[in-house]
Amino acid sequence: MRLTLIIMNDSVQRVAQKSGLPPGTLVHVGEHPGHDATVAISRWNGSSYEERIVDSLAEMNLDEATDKITWINITGLHDVDKIRGIGEFFNIHPLVLEDILNPNQRPKVEDFNDYLYIVLKRLAFDRTTIRAHLEQISIVVLERHVITFGQTPDMLFDPVRRNLEVGKGRIRSEGTDYLAYVLLDSVVDQYFDFLDGLDELTEILENELLDNPTPDTLSDIQRINRVMIFARRAVSPAREMLASLLRGDSDLIHDSTTLYLRDVHDHSVRVMESIETYRDLTAGMLDIYLSSLSNRMNEIMKVLTAFASIFIPLAFITGIYGMNFEYMPELTWRWGYPAVWLVFVALAASLLWYFKKKKWF
C-alpha cells in the first residue's frame, strides 16, 4: 500500500507541473523512460518501401514532395522539441500536442477535418506480479501521413513493419486510413493476449481454492480485481472510441476501411464482455474463499466442541472425587481407582460413538 501511495503522489506531482500554465503549453507529463527519443520513418507505395531512423527534424525531410504514404513513429515523449516541430509542420493544434504529452488521456477520437486524433491504451499483463500496465498510444491520421506517439520502445508494431517490408496483404496498396486500422487492430489484438494470461491465472487460483486456499490466494484475488479496474479503464473507452469512429463522417476514413474498423469494434466488444465475465468470476472466487474459511472454521469448532463435550463429564466426576468428604465409600475400596478409569474410558468412547452416529464429528 505504501508503494502505491508513493506512485500516486509522484503522478500527482508530475501533473502539478502544468498548474498555472496556459492551455496548449507543451510540457511532458510522465516519467522519463531512460532512453533517447527515437523517430522511425517509413515510406512506401505499391512497388517500393523504405525505412530509416532519424535524429533530427531536418533528417525527416517532411517537406519532401512524394506520392508515397509516410508513417512516422515517435518513441519517447520527453523530447518536447521534436513533437513541437512535427506539430508545427503538420499544423496540429497545440491542445492535441498537449494531450499527446500527457499519458493520462482517456481513449477518444477527435476530428479536425484535416486530420484525426486517436488515443487508445495498450494493455499488458505481468503474470508474475499480477499487475496490469497501461501505455498511451496516440495516432494522428492525415491524408498522406500517419504519426504515432508511444512512451516506450516495444515490439507492438513490428508485425506491421514486416508486412510493409514484404508487401504482404493490402497494406501497401491502401491509404492512411487502412494503416490506422492496422495499428488499431494491433493494439486491440493485444487485449486478447491479456485475456489469455488472465484465464490461465484464474484457473490456477480456482484449483487453489478447491484444494488448499491460503491468505496468499486472497491476496492474488484482490490483485486480479485491481487488474480488472485497469482493464476496464483501457477497453471500455476504446470500445466507445471505435464506435464514434464508425459513426463519424470524416473524409479521411473511406467506406472500404469502415468494414475493417467494424471488425475491430466487434473485437473490443468481445474483450469487454470477457472482462465483465472475469469480474463476475473473481467475485465468485472471493465468495468461495470466504465460504471455505467459514467451513474450515466450522470443522475446527466441531472438533473442539467434541473434545470439550467428552471432557466435561470426566471433569465432573473428577471434581466429585476431589471434594474432601470423610465418608466416601470408593476411597477405601481396593478397585475404586481402576473402576473410575474404566468409567472414564467407557464414557469417552460412548460419547465418540454417539457423535459419529449423529455425524457431528
DOZATI-583710 format. One record per residue: x, y, z of N, C-alpha, C in turn. Coordinates in steps of 0.02 Angstrom, whole numbers, always signed. Layout:
REC   n.c1   n.c2   n.c3  ca.c1  ca.c2  ca.c3   c.c1   c.c2   c.c3
REC      X      Y      Z      X      Y      Z      X      Y      Z
...
This chain:
REC   n.c1   n.c2   n.c3  ca.c1  ca.c2  ca.c3   c.c1   c.c2   c.c3
REC    +42    -60     +0     +0     +0     +0    +44    +63     +0
REC    +99    +60    +37   +143   +118    +39   +171   +134    -29
REC   +190    +80    -66   +218    +90   -133   +166   +121   -179
REC   +104    +99   -174    +50   +127   -216    +41   +201   -202
REC    +44   +219   -138    +35   +290   -121    +91   +332   -147
REC   +152   +306   -145   +209   +342   -172   +201   +354   -247
REC   +179   +302   -282   +170   +308   -355   +116   +359   -370
REC    +60   +357   -332     +6   +405   -344    +29   +476   -330
REC    +66   +485   -276    +89   +552   -260   +137   +578   -312
REC   +181   +533   -339   +227   +554   -391   +190   +574   -454
REC   +137   +536   -470    +97   +554   -529    +64   +622   -520
REC    +38   +635   -459     +7   +699   -447    +57   +756   -453
REC   +119   +744   -429   +169   +795   -435   +187   +810   -507
REC   +189   +758   -549   +205   +770   -619   +150   +809   -654
REC    +87   +792   -638    +32   +829   -668    +32   +901   -642
REC    +53   +910   -579    +53   +977   -549   +103  +1023   -583
REC   +149   +995   -623   +197  +1037   -658   +162  +1085   -707
REC   +102  +1067   -730    +67  +1108   -779    +21  +1159   -745
REC    +16  +1156   -679    -29  +1202   -644    -11  +1274   -658
REC    -60  +1313   -678    -50  +1384   -690    -26  +1401   -759
REC     -9  +1352   -800    +14  +1365   -868    -45  +1374   -914
REC    -40  +1415   -966    -96  +1425  -1013   -109  +1362  -1053
REC   -171  +1353  -1079   -187  +1296  -1120   -142  +1292  -1182
REC   -122  +1231  -1200    -80  +1222  -1258     -6  +1225  -1243
REC    +13  +1237  -1180    +83  +1237  -1161   +110  +1165  -1162
REC   +164  +1154  -1198   +190  +1087  -1207   +239  +1069  -1151
REC   +215  +1027  -1107   +255  +1001  -1051   +244   +927  -1047
REC   +299   +889  -1046   +293   +816  -1041   +271   +797   -971
REC   +214   +765   -966   +187   +741   -902   +197   +666   -900
REC   +247   +644   -864   +261   +573   -860   +333   +560   -841
REC   +348   +497   -828   +415   +478   -810   +462   +479   -870
REC   +524   +494   -857   +575   +490   -910   +589   +417   -923
REC   +584   +394   -985   +592   +322   -999   +663   +296   -991
REC   +711   +340   -985   +780   +316   -977   +815   +303  -1043
REC   +787   +324  -1098   +818   +316  -1164   +803   +377  -1206
REC   +841   +386  -1258   +830   +442  -1303   +767   +431  -1345
REC   +734   +485  -1361   +676   +480  -1406   +700   +462  -1477
REC   +665   +415  -1507   +682   +392  -1574   +624   +406  -1622
REC   +642   +420  -1684   +592   +433  -1736   +607   +386  -1794
REC   +559   +342  -1808   +565   +296  -1865   +517   +318  -1919
REC   +544   +326  -1980   +504   +349  -2037   +501   +293  -2088
REC   +440   +276  -2108   +429   +226  -2160   +390   +258  -2217
REC   +414   +247  -2279   +380   +273  -2338   +371   +216  -2388
REC   +314   +215  -2421   +302   +161  -2469   +247   +180  -2518
REC   +246   +142  -2570   +190   +141  -2617   +181    +68  -2638
REC   +145    +57  -2692   +131    -11  -2712   +192    -51  -2733
REC   +246    -17  -2752   +305    -53  -2779   +368    -45  -2738
REC   +371     -1  -2689   +433    +10  -2652   +418    +24  -2579
REC   +471    +14  -2539   +465    +27  -2467   +534    +46  -2440
REC   +535    +98  -2398   +597   +118  -2366   +584   +137  -2293
REC   +633   +124  -2251   +626   +139  -2180   +694   +162  -2153
REC   +692   +211  -2108   +754   +235  -2078   +739   +268  -2011
REC   +790   +270  -1970   +787   +303  -1905   +823   +371  -1911
REC   +790   +424  -1888   +819   +492  -1893   +827   +520  -1823
REC   +871   +569  -1817   +886   +600  -1753   +859   +671  -1747
REC   +847   +703  -1804   +826   +773  -1802   +770   +784  -1853
REC   +737   +842  -1847   +684   +859  -1893   +710   +869  -1964
REC   +771   +894  -1970   +799   +905  -2036   +807   +840  -2074
REC   +823   +785  -2039   +832   +721  -2073   +766   +689  -2092
REC   +711   +714  -2067   +647   +684  -2083   +624   +699  -2154
REC   +648   +756  -2181   +628   +776  -2249   +551   +779  -2255
REC   +521   +812  -2206   +448   +814  -2205   +420   +855  -2263
REC   +459   +902  -2288   +434   +943  -2342   +448   +913  -2410
REC   +473   +851  -2410   +488   +818  -2473   +424   +799  -2509
REC   +415   +823  -2569   +355   +807  -2607   +358   +735  -2630
REC   +310   +696  -2613   +310   +625  -2631   +239   +600  -2636
REC   +230   +550  -2678   +164   +519  -2685   +158   +458  -2640
REC   +208   +448  -2597   +208   +390  -2553   +171   +405  -2487
REC   +149   +351  -2456   +120   +355  -2389   +177   +355  -2339
REC   +173   +398  -2288   +227   +404  -2239   +199   +390  -2169
REC   +235   +347  -2134   +218   +331  -2065   +276   +354  -2021
REC   +262   +399  -1975   +312   +425  -1928   +296   +397  -1859
REC   +340   +358  -1832   +330   +327  -1767   +380   +357  -1717
REC   +354   +393  -1667   +395   +426  -1617   +391   +387  -1552
REC   +448   +367  -1527   +452   +330  -1463   +488   +373  -1412
REC   +453   +390  -1359   +481   +434  -1308   +451   +503  -1313
REC   +411   +522  -1265   +375   +585  -1268   +411   +641  -1230
REC   +470   +627  -1203   +504   +677  -1163   +541   +728  -1207
REC   +550   +712  -1271   +582   +760  -1316   +529   +807  -1344
REC   +514   +858  -1307   +460   +904  -1324   +475   +942  -1388
REC   +538   +958  -1401   +555   +997  -1460   +538   +960  -1525
REC   +550   +895  -1527   +533   +857  -1587   +458   +855  -1598
REC   +421   +845  -1545   +349   +842  -1551   +321   +911  -1571
REC   +350   +964  -1543   +328  +1031  -1562   +343  +1044  -1636
REC   +402  +1024  -1658   +420  +1035  -1729   +374   +998  -1776
REC   +358   +935  -1760   +312   +897  -1802   +243   +929  -1801
REC   +221   +951  -1743   +156   +983  -1738   +152  +1047  -1779
REC   +206  +1086  -1778   +206  +1148  -1817   +206  +1134  -1891
REC   +243  +1083  -1912   +247  +1069  -1984   +179  +1045  -2011
REC   +146  +1001  -1973    +82   +974  -1997    +23  +1015  -1973
REC    +36  +1071  -1940    -18  +1115  -1916    -66  +1078  -1869
REC    -37  +1041  -1822    -77  +1006  -1772    -90  +1054  -1714
REC   -151  +1055  -1692   -172  +1102  -1640   -130  +1092  -1576
REC   -111  +1146  -1544    -71  +1140  -1482   -105  +1099  -1427
REC   -172  +1102  -1424   -207  +1062  -1374   -199   +987  -1387
REC   -195   +968  -1450   -183   +898  -1467   -113   +878  -1446
REC    -64   +921  -1460     +4   +906  -1438     +9   +903  -1362
REC    -29   +945  -1329    -30   +943  -1256    -57   +876  -1231
REC   -110   +851  -1264   -138   +786  -1245    -89   +729  -1259
REC    -52   +735  -1314     -3   +683  -1331    +50   +678  -1276
REC    +71   +735  -1249   +124   +736  -1198    +98   +716  -1129
REC    +33   +710  -1122     +3   +689  -1058    -23   +618  -1065
REC    +12   +568  -1038     -8   +498  -1048    -68   +476  -1007
REC   -104   +523   -976   -162   +505   -936   -227   +520   -972
REC   -225   +523  -1038   -286   +537  -1076   -331   +477  -1079
REC   -395   +490  -1085   -444   +437  -1095   -448   +421  -1170
REC   -454   +357  -1188   -461   +340  -1260   -518   +379  -1292
REC   -502   +409  -1350   -551   +452  -1384   -530   +461  -1456
REC   -574   +491  -1495   -559   +511  -1563   -586   +581  -1574
REC   -546   +624  -1606   -566   +693  -1620   -553   +707  -1694
REC   -603   +737  -1726   -599   +752  -1797   -585   +827  -1806
REC   -527   +842  -1837   -508   +911  -1851   -511   +927  -1925
REC   -552   +891  -1962   -562   +899  -2035   -500   +878  -2074
REC   -443   +911  -2062   -382   +893  -2098   -347   +832  -2070
REC   -363   +814  -2009   -331   +755  -1979   -376   +729  -1923
REC   -364   +667  -1905   -397   +634  -1849   -347   +623  -1793
REC   -369   +635  -1733   -327   +622  -1675   -359   +565  -1635
REC   -322   +510  -1627   -348   +450  -1594   -303   +433  -1534
REC   -335   +418  -1479   -299   +398  -1418   -328   +331  -1396
REC   -285   +284  -1380   -306   +221  -1350   -250   +196  -1305
REC   -267   +145  -1265   -220   +120  -1215   -197    +50  -1235
REC   -131    +42  -1233   -104    -25  -1238   -106    -59  -1170
REC   -128   -121  -1168   -137   -157  -1105    -92   -218  -1103
REC    -49   -220  -1052     -4   -277  -1042    -15   -306   -973
REC     -2   -371   -967    -16   -407   -905    +46   -444   -882
REC    +68   -430   -821   +125   -465   -791    +98   -520   -746
REC   +105   -583   -768    +77   -638   -731   +115   -651   -665
REC   +178   -633   -663   +218   -646   -603   +195   -603   -544
REC   +188   -539   -556   +167   -493   -503    +92   -479   -503
REC    +56   -506   -553    -16   -496   -560    -31   -421   -563
REC     -2   -388   -611    -12   -316   -620    -26   -301   -693
REC    -67   -251   -705    -82   -227   -772    -43   -163   -785
REC    -18   -156   -845    +20    -96   -864    -15    -63   -923
REC    -28     +1   -917    -60    +38   -970    -10    +85  -1002
REC    -13    +90  -1068    +30   +137  -1104    -13   +173  -1156
REC     -8   +238  -1158    -48   +277  -1205    -17   +275  -1274
REC    -59   +261  -1324    -39   +263  -1394    -80   +318  -1427
REC    -46   +367  -1456    -80   +422  -1491    -67   +415  -1565
REC   -119   +424  -1605   -115   +417  -1678   -145   +479  -1710
REC   -108   +510  -1755   -133   +566  -1795   -135   +542  -1867
REC   -194   +544  -1896   -205   +520  -1964   -217   +579  -2010
REC   -173   +587  -2059   -180   +639  -2110   -192   +606  -2177
REC   -196   +646  -2229   -211   +619  -2295   -156   +575  -2321
REC    -92   +595  -2312    -36   +556  -2337    +13   +534  -2282
REC     -3   +551  -2220    +42   +536  -2165     +2   +506  -2106
REC    +35   +462  -2070    +10   +436  -2006    +66   +445  -1956
REC    +51   +477  -1899   +101   +489  -1848    +79   +453  -1784
REC   +122   +412  -1756   +107   +376  -1694   +155   +399  -1640
REC   +130   +403  -1579   +169   +425  -1522   +163   +373  -1467
REC   +219   +348  -1444   +220   +299  -1389   +270   +319  -1336
REC   +263   +290  -1277   +306   +308  -1221   +370   +268  -1219
REC   +365   +202  -1232   +423   +159  -1225   +430   +116  -1288
REC   +492    +97  -1305   +502    +54  -1363   +476    -17  -1349
REC   +442    -45  -1397   +417   -113  -1389   +409   -143  -1459
REC   +384   -204  -1461   +376   -240  -1523   +303   -242  -1546
REC   +262   -197  -1520   +191   -198  -1535   +178   -192  -1609
REC   +213   -145  -1643   +200   -132  -1713   +250   -167  -1760
REC   +292   -210  -1733   +341   -245  -1776   +307   -287  -1830
REC   +252   -323  -1816   +218   -360  -1871   +194   -314  -1926
REC   +173   -252  -1908   +151   -205  -1959   +210   -186  -2004
REC   +267   -174  -1974   +326   -156  -2013   +347   -213  -2059
REC   +344   -274  -2033   +363   -332  -2075   +316   -339  -2134
REC   +251   -329  -2123   +203   -333  -2178   +215   -279  -2230
REC   +234   -219  -2206   +250   -166  -2252   +313   -182  -2293
REC   +362   -212  -2259   +425   -226  -2293   +417   -279  -2347
REC   +380   -331  -2332   +372   -385  -2381   +313   -373  -2428
REC   +273   -321  -2414   +216   -306  -2457   +160   -356  -2449
REC   +153   -384  -2389   +102   -435  -2377    +35   -402  -2366
REC    -17   -429  -2397    -84   -403  -2387    -97   -340  -2426
REC   -146   -301  -2404   -168   -242  -2439   -137   -178  -2413
REC    -94   -184  -2363    -73   -125  -2325    -34    -76  -2369
REC     +5   -100  -2419    +44    -54  -2461     +5    -28  -2520
REC    -55    -53  -2530    -95    -29  -2585   -154    +15  -2561
REC   -159    +23  -2495   -213    +63  -2467   -186   +129  -2441
REC   -230   +170  -2414   -211   +236  -2390   -197   +237  -2316
REC   -194   +298  -2290   -178   +306  -2219   -233   +280  -2173
REC   -295   +281  -2196   -349   +255  -2154   -341   +181  -2142
REC   -317   +144  -2192   -307    +72  -2183   -249    +59  -2136
REC   -196    +99  -2140   -141    +93  -2094   -164   +107  -2022
REC   -207   +157  -2014   -234   +172  -1947   -273   +112  -1922
REC   -313    +80  -1966   -349    +20  -1946   -302    -35  -1923
REC   -247    -46  -1960   -200    -98  -1942   -168    -84  -1874
REC   -152    -21  -1861   -122     -4  -1796   -173    -14  -1740
REC   -235     +7  -1751   -286     -3  -1700   -297    -78  -1688
REC   -297   -116  -1742   -308   -188  -1735   -251   -220  -1696
REC   -190   -196  -1704   -133   -224  -1667   -141   -212  -1592
REC   -165   -154  -1574   -175   -139  -1503   -231   -181  -1474
REC   -287   -185  -1510   -344   -223  -1485   -328   -298  -1481
REC   -290   -323  -1530   -271   -394  -1528   -230   -410  -1466
REC   -192   -362  -1441   -153   -374  -1381   -198   -383  -1320
REC   -259   -356  -1323   -306   -367  -1269   -322   -441  -1261
REC   -322   -478  -1317   -335   -550  -1313   -277   -586  -1279
REC   -216   -563  -1289   -159   -592  -1253   -167   -580  -1178
REC   -192   -521  -1161   -206   -505  -1091   -257   -554  -1062
REC   -310   -568  -1101   -362   -614  -1078   -335   -685  -1070
REC   -290   -706  -1114   -260   -772  -1108   -221   -779  -1043
REC   -181   -728  -1026   -144   -730   -963   -191   -730   -903
REC   -245   -691   -908   -293   -688   -853   -329   -754   -845
REC   -345   -787   -900   -379   -851   -897   -335   -904   -864
REC   -272   -905   -882   -225   -953   -852   -219   -942   -777
REC   -215   -880   -756   -207   -865   -685   -269   -882   -646
REC   -328   -866   -672   -390   -882   -636   -400   -957   -630
REC   -378   -995   -680   -383  -1068   -675   -339  -1094   -618
REC   -279  -1067   -612   -235  -1088   -557   -265  -1070   -489
REC   -294  -1010   -484   -324   -989   -421   -385  -1031   -404
REC   -424  -1051   -453   -481  -1094   -440   -459  -1160   -411
REC   -405  -1188   -438   -380  -1251   -411   -355  -1243   -339
REC   -323  -1187   -325   -301  -1174   -256   -360  -1167   -209
REC   -414  -1135   -233   -472  -1126   -190   -504  -1193   -172
REC   -503  -1239   -219   -534  -1304   -207   -489  -1350   -166
REC   -424  -1343   -175   -377  -1389   -141   -354  -1362    -73
REC   -323  -1304    -73   -294  -1278    -11   -290  -1202    -13
REC   -345  -1168     +1   -343  -1094     +0   -300  -1067    +56
REC   -260  -1017    +41   -216   -985    +90   -226   -910    +88
REC   -199   -873   +136   -203   -799   +132   -172   -771    +69
REC   -121   -805    +40    -93   -782    -23   -144   -786    -79
REC   -188   -836    -75   -241   -842   -126   -287   -781   -124
REC   -304   -759    -65   -346   -699    -58   -310   -638    -86
REC   -245   -633    -72   -206   -576    -98   -205   -577   -174
REC   -198   -636   -205   -198   -641   -278   -266   -622   -307
REC   -320   -641   -273   -387   -623   -297   -396   -547   -295
REC   -372   -516   -243   -377   -443   -238   -335   -409   -292
REC   -278   -437   -309   -237   -409   -363   -273   -416   -430
REC   -306   -472   -440   -344   -481   -503   -400   -430   -507
REC   -434   -416   -453   -486   -364   -454   -457   -297   -473
REC   -397   -282   -449   -365   -219   -468   -347   -219   -542
REC   -324   -276   -567   -309   -282   -638   -372   -270   -679
REC   -429   -294   -656   -492   -283   -692   -508   -209   -697
REC   -493   -172   -645   -506   -100   -647   -464    -67   -702
REC   -400    -85   -706   -357    -59   -759   -382    -80   -828
REC   -404   -143   -834   -427   -168   -898   -489   -130   -921
REC   -536   -119   -876   -596    -82   -894   -579    -10   -913
REC   -529    +18   -879   -509    +87   -894   -480    +92   -965
REC   -453    +38   -990   -424    +39  -1057   -474    +19  -1111
REC   -512    -35  -1098   -552    -65  -1151   -619    -30  -1159
REC   -652    -12  -1104   -718    +19  -1111   -717    +84  -1151
REC   -672   +132  -1136   -669   +192  -1178   -646   +177  -1249
REC   -603   +126  -1258   -582   +108  -1326   -640    +84  -1367
REC   -685    +46  -1337   -745    +24  -1372   -787    +83  -1393
REC   -795   +132  -1348   -834   +191  -1365   -799   +232  -1420
REC   -732   +235  -1416   -694   +272  -1466   -704   +242  -1535
REC   -700   +175  -1540   -708   +142  -1605   -779   +151  -1631
REC   -828   +151  -1586   -897   +163  -1607   -904   +234  -1634
REC   -873   +282  -1602   -875   +352  -1627   -841   +358  -1694
REC   -786   +322  -1703   -750   +323  -1767   -794   +295  -1823
REC   -833   +244  -1807   -878   +215  -1857   -936   +262  -1873
REC   -959   +298  -1822  -1016   +343  -1834   -994   +408  -1868
REC   -930   +424  -1865   -906   +486  -1894   -911   +487  -1970
REC   -907   +547  -1997   -912   +555  -2070   -849   +589  -2097
REC   -792   +572  -2068   -729   +602  -2090   -712   +580  -2161
REC   -689   +627  -2201   -668   +611  -2269   -604   +568  -2270
REC   -569   +566  -2214   -507   +527  -2211   -520   +452  -2204
REC   -581   +433  -2183   -599   +362  -2175   -643   +343  -2233
REC   -619   +298  -2275   -657   +276  -2333   -704   +219  -2315
REC   -754   +210  -2357   -804   +158  -2343   -772    +88  -2341
REC   -722    +77  -2383   -690    +10  -2384   -655     -5  -2318
REC   -631    +46  -2284   -596    +37  -2220   -646    +31  -2162
REC   -705    +60  -2171   -755    +57  -2118   -773    -15  -2101
REC   -773    -59  -2151   -788   -130  -2138   -737   -160  -2091
REC   -673   -143  -2100   -620   -169  -2057   -624   -139  -1987
REC   -640    -75  -1984   -647    -43  -1918   -705    -73  -1879
REC   -757    -93  -1914   -813   -125  -1880   -791   -192  -1849
REC   -746   -226  -1883   -720   -289  -1856   -679   -276  -1793
REC   -639   -223  -1792   -600   -206  -1732   -648   -188  -1675
REC   -701   -152  -1691   -750   -134  -1640   -782   -197  -1611
REC   -798   -245  -1653   -826   -308  -1628   -777   -343  -1581
REC   -713   -341  -1598   -663   -371  -1554   -662   -337  -1486
REC   -666   -271  -1486   -666   -235  -1423   -727   -252  -1381
REC   -784   -262  -1414   -845   -282  -1378   -835   -350  -1346
REC   -805   -396  -1384   -792   -463  -1357   -745   -460  -1297
REC   -694   -420  -1302   -647   -414  -1247   -682   -385  -1185
REC   -724   -335  -1196   -758   -304  -1139   -806   -354  -1106
REC   -840   -393  -1146   -884   -444  -1118   -845   -496  -1079
REC   -786   -514  -1104   -744   -563  -1068   -720   -534  -1002
REC   -702   -470  -1002   -680   -438   -940   -737   -437   -888
REC   -798   -423   -910   -855   -425   -864   -865   -495   -837
REC   -855   -545   -880   -862   -614   -857   -810   -631   -804
REC   -748   -609   -816   -695   -622   -768   -708   -584   -702
REC   -738   -526   -707   -755   -489   -645   -805   -530   -604
REC   -856   -558   -637   -904   -600   -601   -869   -662   -573
REC   -823   -689   -612   -788   -749   -591   -745   -736   -529
REC   -709   -680   -528   -668   -664   -470   -711   -649   -409
REC   -768   -617   -420   -814   -605   -364   -838   -672   -335
REC   -853   -720   -380   -872   -786   -356   -814   -821   -321
REC   -753   -811   -345   -695   -841   -312   -686   -813   -242
REC   -699   -749   -234   -695   -719   -167   -747   -749   -120
REC   -808   -759   -146   -860   -791   -105   -840   -862    -87
REC   -810   -898   -135   -789   -967   -121   -735   -967    -67
REC   -689   -919    -72   -635   -916    -22   -664   -904    +48
REC   -709   -856    +53   -739   -841   +118   -780   -901   +143
REC   -815   -935    +98   -854   -994   +118   -808  -1050   +142
REC   -751  -1059   +107   -705  -1112   +127   -675  -1097   +196
REC   -660  -1033   +209   -636  -1015   +275   -689  -1028   +328
REC   -752  -1012   +312   -806  -1024   +360   -815  -1099   +372
REC   -812  -1139   +318   -819  -1211   +326   -761  -1240   +367
REC   -701  -1215   +353   -644  -1240   +391   -650  -1222   +465
REC   -673  -1161   +479   -684  -1141   +548   -737  -1184   +581
REC   -790  -1202   +544   -842  -1246   +572   -814  -1314   +589
REC   -771  -1341   +544   -741  -1406   +558   -697  -1403   +621
REC   -659  -1349   +628   -617  -1342   +687   -661  -1337   +750
REC   -715  -1299   +746   -759  -1292   +804   -793  -1358   +821
REC   -807  -1400   +770   -836  -1466   +784   -789  -1508   +825
REC   -725  -1508   +804   -676  -1548   +840   -668  -1523   +912
REC   -661  -1457   +919   -652  -1429   +986   -713  -1442  +1029
REC   -772  -1435  +1001   -834  -1447  +1039   -839  -1520  +1060
REC   -819  -1565  +1014   -821  -1636  +1031   -775  -1652  +1090
REC   -714  -1626  +1087   -668  -1638  +1142   -693  -1607  +1207
REC   -721  -1547  +1203   -748  -1515  +1263   -806  -1556  +1292
REC   -849  -1582  +1247   -906  -1621  +1270   -885  -1686  +1303
REC   -829  -1714  +1280   -803  -1776  +1310   -773  -1763  +1379
REC   -736  -1709  +1385   -700  -1697  +1448   -743  -1664  +1501
REC   -799  -1635  +1484   -842  -1604  +1534   -867  -1655  +1585
REC   -897  -1713  +1563   -919  -1762  +1614   -861  -1792  +1652
REC   -802  -1800  +1619   -744  -1827  +1654   -721  -1778  +1708
REC   -721  -1714  +1691   -703  -1664  +1741   -754  -1662  +1797
REC   -817  -1676  +1781   -869  -1677  +1833   -856  -1733  +1883
REC   -840  -1792  +1857   -826  -1849  +1902   -764  -1835  +1944
REC   -712  -1808  +1910   -651  -1792  +1947   -663  -1740  +2000
REC   -706  -1693  +1986   -722  -1641  +2036   -756  -1670  +2097
REC   -799  -1719  +2085   -832  -1750  +2143   -781  -1784  +2188
REC   -736  -1822  +2158   -687  -1858  +2198   -633  -1812  +2225
REC   -632  -1751  +2203   -584  -1704  +2232   -610  -1669  +2293
REC   -675  -1680  +2310   -703  -1649  +2369   -681  -1685  +2433
REC   -673  -1650  +2487   -645  -1677  +2549   -701  -1702  +2596
REC   -732  -1759  +2576   -781  -1791  +2619   -748  -1848  +2658
REC   -766  -1854  +2719   -735  -1906  +2761   -763  -1975  +2744
REC   -829  -1977  +2730   -861  -2041  +2715   -877  -2045  +2640
REC   -830  -2071  +2603   -839  -2083  +2531   -819  -2156  +2518
REC   -869  -2200  +2502   -856  -2272  +2501   -799  -2292  +2454
REC   -794  -2260  +2397   -745  -2282  +2348   -673  -2268  +2371
REC   -665  -2225  +2420   -597  -2207  +2441   -563  -2266  +2477
REC   -601  -2308  +2507   -572  -2366  +2543   -579  -2430  +2504
REC   -609  -2424  +2444   -618  -2484  +2402   -554  -2497  +2363
REC   -532  -2560  +2361   -468  -2578  +2328   -470  -2564  +2254
REC   -526  -2578  +2222   -532  -2570  +2149   -566  -2504  +2129
REC   -569  -2458  +2174   -601  -2393  +2159   -566  -2353  +2104
REC   -500  -2348  +2110   -462  -2309  +2059   -468  -2339  +1989
REC   -456  -2406  +1980   -466  -2435  +1912   -538  -2428  +1888
REC   -585  -2431  +1935   -655  -2426  +1914   -671  -2356  +1887
REC   -642  -2306  +1919   -653  -2237  +1894   -624  -2230  +1824
REC   -564  -2256  +1812   -534  -2253  +1745   -576  -2291  +1694
REC   -604  -2346  +1714   -647  -2384  +1669   -708  -2343  +1650
REC   -735  -2308  +1700   -793  -2264  +1686   -772  -2208  +1639
REC   -712  -2179  +1649   -688  -2126  +1604   -685  -2150  +1532
REC   -652  -2207  +1522   -643  -2233  +1453   -710  -2251  +1422
REC   -752  -2283  +1460   -817  -2304  +1433   -859  -2243  +1415
REC   -857  -2192  +1457   -897  -2132  +1444   -870  -2095  +1383
REC   -803  -2088  +1377   -775  -2054  +1318   -790  -2093  +1254
REC   -784  -2159  +1256   -799  -2199  +1196   -872  -2194  +1178
REC   -915  -2194  +1228   -987  -2188  +1214  -1004  -2121  +1182
REC   -974  -2068  +1206   -986  -2002  +1176   -959  -1998  +1105
REC   -900  -2025  +1093   -873  -2026  +1024   -918  -2065   +977
REC   -943  -2122  +1000   -988  -2162   +959  -1053  -2124   +944
REC  -1078  -2089   +994  -1140  -2051   +985  -1129  -1993   +935
REC  -1071  -1958   +940  -1057  -1902   +894  -1049  -1927   +822
REC  -1017  -1985   +815  -1009  -2013   +748  -1076  -2033   +719
REC  -1118  -2062   +760  -1184  -2083   +736  -1226  -2024   +714
REC  -1219  -1969   +749  -1256  -1908   +732  -1221  -1867   +678
REC  -1162  -1890   +656  -1121  -1855   +606  -1104  -1784   +628
REC  -1090  -1778   +692  -1066  -1715   +719   -991  -1710   +719
REC   -958  -1765   +707   -886  -1768   +715   -855  -1811   +660
